[in-house]
Amino acid sequence: MVDTKASDCRTIGHFYGVDGKKLQRQYKDYLSDFKDWEQKGHAKQWLIFSKNMGPYLSIDETALSKGELYTIITNKRAKGKKGSIVAIFSGTKVEPIIEQLMKISAKERAKVKEITLDMANSMKTIAKKCFPKAVQVTDRFHVQKLALEALQDIRVKHRWEAIDLENEQIKQARARNRTFLPKEFSNGDTRKQLLARSRYLLYKAPNNWTENQSERSKILFAHYPDIKVAFDLVQGLRSIFDTATSIETAYTKLAHWYKDVENTGFRAFNTMANTISLNYRSILNYFINRSTNASAESFNAKIKAFRAQFRGVKNTEFFLFRLTTIFA
């Protein structure tokens, strides 16, 4: 089958002196196999390619167009190339997805040994019902992301307080007909700037900081010790994933980390720690093969790049036809 990009149609059309958009329509309606595509009738709702089933799968959600979510199951061994897509479903509602996946023979579904996912209950339910023999592995980066969000939540609260304080100081200065000059720290940051500019350094390990970030962190932690405590919790969680060599070791370290969280009294961290405790079995399964959902995230990036080539998704069925022609 002939395959070409929308932008290629315009380029070819310009070269031969014909209308690019008309050539694109001709390709869609006549030159490609789209009009005879056997899955066209239900493409917007679901697409299944059972031949691409494998022992190691990933399940994730992505937005195709205008924020509309699709659930995508991919085969890790295809490494983002042809044969990657196992299934695509419109939305994240559990029942319709399970209904379609159960049409695949039990023998084929039993081949799945492991499936990586995030902490959404919907994903876990789909995996449990449709791939009962597969070990569920919660992606470590989703867990670490929760911890980072809890850390950033503390920083943002302090930043709003700093903004309120500066606004009040400006009002007082104006009332006295004076010019307000905010106090600067040794690196030239004001309090408001310090909290805003510290955002990115908090995502990184200290050994990856630049010289300026290292200096900024010392000032930040000196004035906001609670941010330092929260940062150490994030680094402690990262260390567990990096250094634990078995489920047993990880379980012990995670229990100690959980105790440290409780002692801080940070609300955001307690919430995420409770989330971890509810998902600890699948989180600990990471230490069997150290599997992550990175392949699914990488495939989502490919979809976004593919969508950008089309300058958006105007015809969902045709977009899915093109996508599955290349990756399924």
N, C-alpha and C positions, 0 to 999 in steps of 0.2 A: 504494500500500500504506500502511496506517495505521502510523505509527511513534510509539512512546512509550517513556518511560523507566520503569524498575522503580519508582522513587520516585514518578513521576507516577501509576502504577496505584494506589499506596496512597493518594495524595492524592485522586484521582478516586473511589476506593472509599469513602473517608471522607465525601466530599461527598454521594454518593448513598446512603450507609448500607449499603454492601455490603463484604464482606471483601476487603481490598486484595490479599492474596496469592492468593486465589482468582481475582480479576480478572486478576492477572498471569499465572496459569496459563492462563486462558481466552484471553488475548491471544497467548501463545506457541503454544498448541495449535490455536486456531481463528481468531482475528481476523487474525493476521499470516499471511504466506505461508511461514512456517518449515517447516511439515509438507510442503509441496510444493517446497521448495528443491532444485533439481537437483544442487547440490554437497554436499548434506547427508551423503551416504554416505561421502565421503572428506575432509570438512572438517577433521577432526582431524589428518589427515596433510598435505594440501596444498589450496591454492586458487589458481587462476590466472585472471586477467582480461586476456587478450592484447589486447583492444581498447584497454587503457590503456597499451600500450607506446608509448614516445616516445624521442626522441634522447638525452635526458639522464636517467639513472636513478641511484638510490642503493640500496645494499644494506647492511643492518645487521641486528643481532639484538636482540631484546627479550624480556622475560619477561612472559608473559600471566598466569600463575597459579602460585603456590607455587614460583617460581624456574625453572619450565619454559621453556626458551628456544625462540623461534620466529625463523626467518629471514624478513625482510620486504624485498621489492623495491618501491620507490616511484618514481613519475614526478614529477620535480621541477617540471615545468611546471604540474602541477595545484595546486601551492602548498598542499598539505595539505587540499584540498577533494575534492569528488566527482571520481572518476577518478584518485585518487592511488595506490591499491593496484594493483600489477601482479601480485604473487604473495605468498602466505604459505605457509611450510613449517614443519612441526613439527621442531624440532631444528636442528642445524647440520651434520649429516653430509652430505658432498659428493655421494655417488653417487645417493641418492634425489632430491635437488634437481635435479641435472643431468638425470636421467632424465625428470622431469616437464617441465622447461623445454625440453628438446629436442623435445617434442611440438608446441611452437609452431613455425610454419613458419620456415625459414631466412630467407625474405624479410623477415618481421616482425622477427626477431632482428637482422638486418643493419641495421635502421634506427637501432639504438643507436650513437650516436657517442661517448658518454662515460659512464662509470659511476664514482661515488665510493664508496669503501669504507675500512675500517680495514686494519691490517697483518696480519690473520689469513690464513694460507695458504689456508684453506678458501674464503674469499670470493674470493681471487685466482683460485683454480682454477675456481670456478663462473663468474666473469666471463670468463675466458680461453676456456673450453669453449663457453659458451652465447652469448657476445657477442664473437666473435673480432675484429670490426672496431671495437670500442669502445676508446677510450683509458682506461686505468685510472688513477684519481687517488686517491692515499692522502690521507686527510683530515689537514690540517695540525694540527688540534687534538688528534688522537690522538698525533701526533709530539710536540707541545709538552707533552701530558699525561705522556708518558714521561719527559721532561726534568724536569718538576715533581716527579714521583714520586721520581726519583733525588735531587733536592735535598732533598725531605722525608725521604728515607731517612737522609741525613747528619744532619739536625736531630734526628730521632727517636733515633738512636744516642747523640747528645750528651745528649739528655733522659734516657735510661735511665741514663747515667753520672752525671748530676746527681742523679737519684733515689737511686742506690746510694750516692753520696757523702753525701747528706743523711741517709740511713738510718744510715750508719756514724757520722756525727757525733752523731746523736740517741742511739745506743747508748753512745757514749763519754761523752756528757754525763750520761746516766742512771747510768752506772757510777760517776760522781763526784758523784752526787746534785745535779746542776746542771740548770738549765732551758736547753734549746737554743734559741737565737734565730738564725735564718738571716740571713746578711748580705744587705742590700738594695742594689740599684743606685740610681743617682740618680733614676730614675723610679718607685721604690717596688717594683719586681719583685725577687723572689729569683731565684737562678740557675735553679731548677726552673720558676718561673713565666715567666721570660724566654723559655725555650725552648718552653714550651707556648703562650704568647700570641703568639709570632712566626709561628705556622703560617699565618695568613691574610695577613699582610703579604708573605710570600714568594711568594704566588700573584699579587700585583699588581705593576705597574710602579711605580717610585718616584714618578712624577708623580701617581699615584692614591692615595698614602699620605695618611692623616690626620696631623695634627701629632703625636699620640701615637705613631702607628706609625713616623713618621720618627725620633722620639727613640729609640724602642725598637730600631729597625734599627741606629742608630749604636752602641748599647751591644752589641747582638748581634754585629755585624761586628767590633767591637774585641776582643771576647773569643773569638770563633770565626771567625778569618780564612778557614778552609776553607769555611764556609757562605757567606761573601762571594764567594769564587772560584766556588763552585757557582751562586750566584745570578746572577753575571755571565754564566756560561755559558748559563743559561736565558734571560736577557735578550738575549744575543747571537743565540740561535736564533730567538727571537721577532722580532728585528730583521731577520733574513734574509727571513722570510716577509712582513714589512711593507714592506721597502724594495727588494728585488730586483725588477728590471723584466723579466728574461728568464731562460730556463733556463740560459743560459751564465753570466750574472752570479751566479745562485743557486748553480750548481755550484761556481764558484770560491770564493764565500763559505763554502759548506758544507765545502769541503776545508780551508779555514783554521780553521774552527770545530772540525772533527774533529781537527786537529793540536793545538789548544788543549786539547781533552779528553784526548788522549793524554798531554800534558805534566803534567796534574794528577795522574794516577795514581788517580783516583777509580774504584773498581770499578763502582759503579752506573752512572756516566756512560759508562764504557767499554763496558758491556753494552748500554746504549741506543744508543750511537754505532755499535756493530756491527750493531744492529737496523736503524738508519737506512741503513747501507751496503748491507745486503741488500735494502733496499726503495727505494734512491735513485731508480731510474727513475720509479716511480709517484709518489714524493714530488715530484720535479722537475716532473712533469706538472701540478702545481698552478699553475705559473707560465704555463701556456697560457691558461687562462680564469679562473684564481684561484677554481676551484670547490672547495667543501667539502662535508662530509656533514651540514651544519647542518640541511638540510631533513629528513633521516632522524631526527636527534635531536629535532627539533621534533615530528615525527610520533609518535615514541615517547612524548613528553610527552602528546600527545593521547590515546594509547592508555591511559596511566596514569590520566588524568583520566576517560576513558570507563569504565575499570574501577572507579574510585572511585564513580562514579554507581551502579554495580551492587552496590557493597559487596563486591567480589570477583567471582571467576568461578566460579559453581556449575555451570553447564552450558556447556562449552567450545564446542559446536556453535552454540548459540543466541547466545553472545557473539560468535562470529565472523560469524554471520548478521547480527546488528545492526551490527557494525563495518563489514562489507563493503557493507551496504545504504547506509550513509551515505558511506563513503569510496571505494567501488569502483564 
